[in-house]
C-alpha cells in the first residue's frame, strides 16, 4: 500500500523490518512514502516492488531499474489502475489530491494530537518513490497533483507487459486480474504469476469478490502460473480459506495499516504478524492440518446468497 507513513512516521520501514524478521516478503508501492533504496536496507532480501506504469516510459523503466539495483526479486505490475476511480467515501471525507483542508479536517486534526505532533516532528509524508521525477520548484500541492497524474497514465497494454517481461530479469507478477483469460495470455508471454485482485474493492463497485474468482483461475492457469490473491483478507482464517481454495500466497495490506494506526509503527506491525500467525495455526488445527500443503487438501463449501 502507498502512503503508509501518513498513518505513522516510519511505518514503511517498520513493516518491512517486521516482515524480514518473519521471513516473509514486503511489497513496496510506487506510491510509497519511503524510497526503495532506504527500504532495501531493512528488508534483508525480502523486498518486492509494486510497479504502477506511469505516464512516461522514462519514469516507468527507471523505477524498474531502481528496483533491480535495490535487489528486488519480484516485480508486481499493477494492471487495474489505468485511471483514478470515483471513490465516493474519499470525496465525502475531503481526501482529494491536492488536499483541500476543510473545517472538518482541521477539527479532526485537533482530535488526534499524537498523530499531529508526530507528523509535525517528522514532516508531512510525501510520495518519496516518485520525488526524483518532479521539478525542484514543485510545491507540496503540485507534488500531490503530479503524483496523481503520473499514476493514472492509461497507457498500460499487453505490449507494455511484453516490454517489461523483456526488461525484468527476475520474477514478474501481474496484479489486478479478474478474468482467467487474461491470466492465460500472461502465461503465454512468460509472466511468472498473477494476483487475483479487485484493488481492495476501491476501483469498481461491480468487481466480484476475489475469493469467488480464485477457483476459476486455478483451473485455468494453476499448472502454469503462481496464483496469488488479495482483496478483503483480514485474518488468519481468511488466509486458510484462500489456501484451501488453491491460492499459492495471500497478500495483505490494510490489517497492517490498522495495527500501525492503533499501536504505532514498530509495535503495530509486529503485533499484526503475531495475530495472523496465531490465527493461521489455530484454524489449521481446527481442520486437522499440520502443514500448509495439507491445508490445500481441504474441501471448502461455497454458497451463494443470490
Secondary structure, 3 states (H helix, E strand, C coil): CCCHHHHCCCHHHHHHHHHHHHCCCEEEECCCCCCHHHHHHHHCCCEEEEEECCCCHHHHHHHHHHHHHCCCCEEEEECCCCCCCCCHHHHHHCCCCCCCCCHHHHHHHHCCHHHHHHHHHHCCCCCCCCHHHCCCCCCHHHHHHHHHHHHCCCCCCHHHHHHHHHHCCCEEEEEEECCHHHHHHHHHCCCCEEEECCHHHCCCCCCCCHHHHHHHHHHHHCCCCEEEECCCCCCHHHHHHHHHCCCCEECCCHHHHHHHHHHCHHHHHHHHHHHHHHHHHHHHHHCCCCCHHHHCCCCCCCCCCC
